[in-house]
Amino acid sequence: MENNKKTNKDFSNDTFVDIKDNDFYHLYNLLAYIKSPEEVKLLLDDLCTYKELEYLHQRVNSAIMLLNGSTYQQVSENVDNISTATLSRVSRCIKHGSGGYSKVLKDYLVNDKKENNDEN
């Protein structure tokens, strides 16, 4: 019998993955269900080790910097303890990944900038 399970690597190559038939269905829906940064923190504190949260933090911060035009050198100097392998992966995902950084993070940054301007 053929194994139809996809690996994480396979997802970035698909233009569409049927989330309902995905092993990560509950995780994706749980994340989509979260309503506030406080709820995200509560979940991530339970779900991840401190080191895993540090890695997520590094990836998000380096992606923000790269999307804003920073060089590898600038990211390395400003994101604590980021490895060249992690930085390279983030950059590759921005350019050739499934679109998470490009779509979701860009949308977040635009919305965050707009909210900050509205407060001033």
N, C-alpha and C positions, 0 to 999 in steps of 0.2 A: 504494500500500500504506500502510495506517495505521500510524503510529509508536506503539507500545505502551509505550515506555520511560517510566518515571516519573521525575520530578525529585525532589530531596530534599524540596522543599516538599510534594509530593503524599503522601509517606509519612505525615506527621503527620495527614492527614485520613482515613486508612484505619483501620478497627478491627482489621484483620489484613492483613499483607502476607506473601505466600508467600515466605519467605526463599530457598527453593531456586530460585525463578525470578527472583531479584533480582540486579542487577548487583553488589551489594555482598556477595554470598554468602560469598566467601573472607574478607573483612574481618570480617564479623560472627562467623564461626566461629573465626577466629584469635583475636579478642578473648575469645570464650567459652572458648577452650582454655587461656588463660593461667592459671597456677596460683599465682602469687605477685606481690606488689608489685615485687619485684626484676625479675621477668620483664617486667612491664608497663613498668618504667623502661627496660630494655634495648630493648624494641621501640619505645617512643615516642621514645627518643633517636635511633634509626635512621630512624624513620618521619616524624618531624616536625622542622621547624626550631625553633630556640630561641624564636623569636617565636610560632610556632604553639602551642608548649607554654605560653608565657605566656598566650595567649588562652584555652586550655583551663583553665588554672589560675584565671584571672579568672572564667570562667563557673562553674566548680565552686564556688569560694569565695563568689561572689555568690549562687548558688543556695542554698548552705547557710545563708547569712545570711538570705535572704528566707524560706526554709522555717522558720527559727527566729524569724520575726517582725520582723526588722530592716526599717527604712524605706529608701527609695532613698537618702536623705541619709546614713544610717549606712553603707550599703554603699559609697557614693561616697567616704566618708572613710576607709574601712578596706581597700578593695581598690585597690591601686596602679594608676593610669592607666586605670581602666575607663571606657569611653565611655558616654554616656547611651544611645546606640543599642544597645550590647551589653547593658547593664543592662535596658533595656526588652525586648529579645528574650528574655533569660533569664526575666524575670517573665512574659512572654506565654507562653513554653513551659511554665512551671510551671502556669499557669492553664488553658491551652488546647492544649498540645502533645500529643505521642503518649504521654506518661506516663513518660518516662525519668527526669526529675527527680523527679516525684511518687512513682513506684514504687521505682526503683532507688536513688536517693539517700536517700530516706526510710528504706528498708530498711537501707542501709549505715549511716546515722546511728544508728539504733536498735541495730544490732549492735555498732557501734563504742562506743556509750555503755555497752552491757551488758558488753563486754570490758574497758573501762576500770574499771567498777565491780567486776568480778570480780578485777582485779589489786589493788585497794585493800583 
